[in-house]
Amino acid sequence: MSRALEAYECDPAVECITLKGKGKAFCAGGDVKGVICTSGAGHWSFAGAFYRSELMLDYLIATYTKPVIALVDGIVMGGGAGLAMHAAFRVVTENTVFAMPEASIGLFADVGASKFLSKLPGSFGEYLALTGTRLDGGEMLACGLASHYVLSKDLPLLEKSLCEEAPLRKSTISDLLSRFAHKPNLKENSSFRRLEIINRCFSKPTVEEILSSLQENEVENDREKKWIKDAIRSMRSASPTSLKITLKSMREGRAQTMEQCLTREYTISCHMLRRSMHRDFYEGSRAMLIDKDNKPQWDPPKLELVTDEMVDKFFVSLDGIDPYWVNLQLPIRSGQTMARAKL
């Protein structure tokens, strides 16, 4: 994809790029099993190169000089969100399902999520990153993850219209997408309708305080009890270390540039791959993706056992640790000094 995008960017015959999946998903994530299996066998170069290539591709899309249109008709999770959320136009349908479930496998919300989730209203980004909650296309449009909602059956005609439109400037693409766009009804049980309580709970400074706040609200509000119980259950089943890393990364991302976010996320990923501080990424992937017993043994097993000092070690620069593990170096592209979040 990177090679193709680099070639198309220099080709005067290409005016815009569309990204779409082949099949029922847009992209359900990166090849986590491949990374884990090769790393576990001692092939560190593959794992490091995989994450470096993935984040470099995300950065290329985020800084692309021609309009990129992501046609997200199906599942978009993890690495797939890294492709779609950095596009200038993010088109969703009634088939779209979005989630960032990384904490459930001992990872954290990466691929630029500490930037694009932190741009969402209030503390909705923290909620999505810590609980792995799934959103449909209508919810993505409502919270700002999507720019347009188009019916799946209309996508072929939309693509045909894009090919027939000339010249394809950003403004003409926006007008064309608006002609196909619908305004879906936000379902009654949507988590985005709970933004007030999400802001109250997920704005707390620590994961422990977020959980305590949710538990207090569960007692006070019977009508919201199922929604709150689901959020608590999701967080309690995730890696305690990953939850704390995710929250710290999200909070830092809110005040940082895209470049800083991607560089930091690469650093955290490499520390996890090295297994020098914990093995939760390997254990979570084993339990959820390989053996599929759904019974990961987290270490430490409880939030209160994960100290700030332990979390801070994942954010320490890679320089000087080992000749192979070096910080991510992002190029300055087309005279730009920084990428802008598309949300």
N, C-alpha and C positions, 0 to 999 in steps of 0.2 A: 504493500500500500504506500509506503514512504517513497519508494522509487517511482511509482506511478504518479503520485501527487507532485513530486519534484519535477518530473517531466512535463506534466500538464500545466504547471505554473509558468513554465517558460514557453509554452506553445501558444502563439497568438490566435490559433483557431479554436482554442478552448476558452469559453467565457465563464463557465461555472462548473462546479463538481456536485454530483449527487452521490450520497452514500446510502446503500440499502442492503438488507440481508437477503440471503438466498434460503428460503424455507420459512418456517414458522417463527423464527426469531430474527431480530436485527443482529444482536450479538449478546449472548448470555454470559460473557466474561472471557478472561484470558485462559490459557491452558494451564490451570493451577496444578492439575495432576502431573503434567509433564515437568513442570518446574520442581515439584516436590520429589518426584521419583528420581530425576537426574541429580538433584542436589543431595538427596539421601545416599546416592551411590558415589558421591564425591565429585561430581562434575559441576563445580561451582561456576565455571565460566559460562555455562549455558544459562543458569538462573540469573546471574548478573546481567548478561547480555540481553536476556529476554526483557527484564524490567527496564533497562536502559533504552532499548528499542521502542518499547511500548510508550514510555513517557516522552521520548523524542518525537514519536508520531503524534501524540496528543498535542505537543507544543507546535508541531508543524501545522496542524489543523487550526489551532488557536491563533496562529499568526499568519494564516494563509492570505495571500493578497487578492485572491479571487473568491467570490461567494461560494460557500460550501452549504449544501442543503442535505440534512440527514432525514431520510424518510424512514421513520421508526415505526414499522408495522409488525409488532410482536414484542417478545421479551427483550429488554435492554437492561443489563445488570453489570456491575463491576466494570471490567475493561470495556464493555460495550458502551457504558455511560461515558467513559473517557473519550470515545470516538464521537458520540452524538452531542454531548453537552458543550463541546468546544466549537461546534459548527455555528455559522452565522444564523442559519434557519434550522429549527428543530421541529419537524412535522410529526405529529403523533396521530394515532387512529383509535378506533374502538377496541383494537386488538392489543394495544400497547400495555406492557406491564414493566414498570421501573422499580428497581431496588438496589441498595448498596448493602449487601448482607455480609460484608467481609469479617466483621467482629465474630460472627458465628463460626468461622473456621480459624480463628486465631490471628487473622490479618487485621487490617484497619482500612478505613475509607480513603483510597488513594486515587490515582489517575487524575489528579487535579480537583478531587472532591472537596478538599479543604478550602478551595476557592469557590467552586460553583455551588456547593451546598451552603456555604456561609453567606452567599448573596441572597438566599431565600428570606421571605418575611419572618421577622422575629427569630425564634429559636427552632423553626421548622427543620432547618438543616441538621441541627444537633439531634433532633428527634429521629429523622430518617437514618442518620449515620449510626446512632446507638441502638436502634431497635431493628433495623433492616426491614422496616415496613414497606409493603408493596403499594405502589400507586398505579391507577389506571390513567388513560390518556386525558380524561377530563380533569383529573386532579393535577396532572402535570401542567396542563394549561393554566389552571387556576393559581397554582403557586409560582409559576414563572419558569419551570424547567423546560416547557415547550413554548414555541413561538406561534404555532398554528395547529389546529385540529381539523383533519380532513378524513372523510370516510374512506375506508380501505378500498372499496370498489372504485373510488374516483382517482386513485393513485396512478393507474396507467394513463388516464386522460391528462392528469396533471403533468406527468413526465413528457407526454406528447406535446402538450402546450408549451412546456419549457424549451423543447427542441425547435419549435416553430417561432418562438419569440426572438426578436433581434432588434437592437443589441440587448444582451442580458446584463443590464446593470442591477445593482442592489435594489434600487427603487422599483424597477419594472418587475423584478422577482417578487418583491413584497406585495405589489399590486396584484400579480397573478395568483399568488398563494391566497390572498384575501378573497379572491373570487371563488375559490374552492373551499374556503374555510367554513366551518360550522361552530356554533357555540353550544357545547354539550351541557346537559344539566349535571350539576355536582350532586352525586348521590348523597342521600340523607345520612348514611353512616360514615361518610368520608372523614378521614383523620384531619383534613384541612379545615373542616368545620369546627374542630376542637382547638383552633389556634390560640385562643385565650388561655386555656388550661395548659397547653403545650408551652407557651411562653412563660407561664408561671412556674412550671416544673423544670423545664429543660434550660432555663436561664441560670439555674443554680451553679455555683462555681465548681462543684465536684460531682462525680458520678454517684457517690454515696448520698449526697444531698438531693440529687435528682430522684433517686429511687425512694428515698424517705418522703419526698414531696408527693410522688405518685401514690404511695401507700396511704398517706394522709387523705388525699383527695378521693381515693377508692372508698374510704370509710364515709366520707362526707356526702358523696354523690352517687346514689344508687343507679341513676339513669346512665351514667358514664362508666359503670363498674366493669363491663366486659372490655371496653376499649382500653381502660387503664390496666386491667388484669393482663391483657395481651402484651402491652408494652413492658410490664414488669417481668412477665415470663420470658419474653425475648431477651431482655437484658440479663436476666439471671442465668440463662442458658449459654450466653456468650462468654468468651475469654475475658476475665476481669482485667488482665493486663491490656488487652486490645481495646477494651472500652475506655480505659484511662488514656491510652495513647491517642485514640480517636478523638476524644474530647479536647485534649491539649492541642492536637494538630488542627482541629476545626477552629479553636479559639485563636490560634496564631494566624491561621489563614485569612481570617476576617480583616486583618490589618496589613497583610502582605501582598506582594505582586504575584502574578501567576508564576513567574520564574522562580521566585522564592518558595512558593508552595510545591512546585514540581521537584525542585532540588531537595527540599526537606523530606518529601514523601519518598524519594529514592533512597535517601539516607536511612530512613526508618526501615524500609523494605530490606535493604542490605543487612542491617543489624539483625533483622528477623531471620534472614537466610543463613547468616553465619552461625546462628544458634549459640552464640557466646553468652547470651543473657537469659534466654528462655527458648523453649521448643514448642510453644503453643501453636504456631502456624503449621508445623509438621503434624502435631497431634490432632489439631482440628481438621486438617485435610484428610488425615488417615480415617478419622471417625465419621466424617460427613461425606467424603468423596471416594475413598478407596475401599475400606472395609464396610463402610456404611452401617455401622452399629449405632450411630447417633449418640455415642456415649463418650465424648472427649473427656480426658482427665487433665484439667487445666492445672498449671503450676506457675504461681500460687493459685489455689482453688477459690479464694475469697477476696473480695475487693479490699477489705481492711488490711490484707497482707501485702498488697501492692503499694509500695511507698513512692513518694514523689521522686526520690533519688533513683529508684529502679526505672521509672518512666523516663526521667531526664536522660538516662544513658542512651536511649534509642534516638535521641536528637543530636547527639555529639557527632561532630564532623568525622568523616571517614578518613581524611588525610592523615597519614602516619600510622594507621592501624596495621596495614598490610599493603605491599606493593600493588596487589590486584584491586583492592577495594578503594576507589577514589570517588570524590564527589562528582555529581552529575554536572557536566559542562554543556550548557545550552548555547547555541549560536545566536548571534545578533543577525536577524534576518531583514533584508530589504530596507535597511536604514532604521528599522524599528529598535527601540531600546527596551520595550516591554510589551507583553501581550495584554489584551484587555479581556476580562470575563465577558462572554457573550450574553449572559443572563441580564 
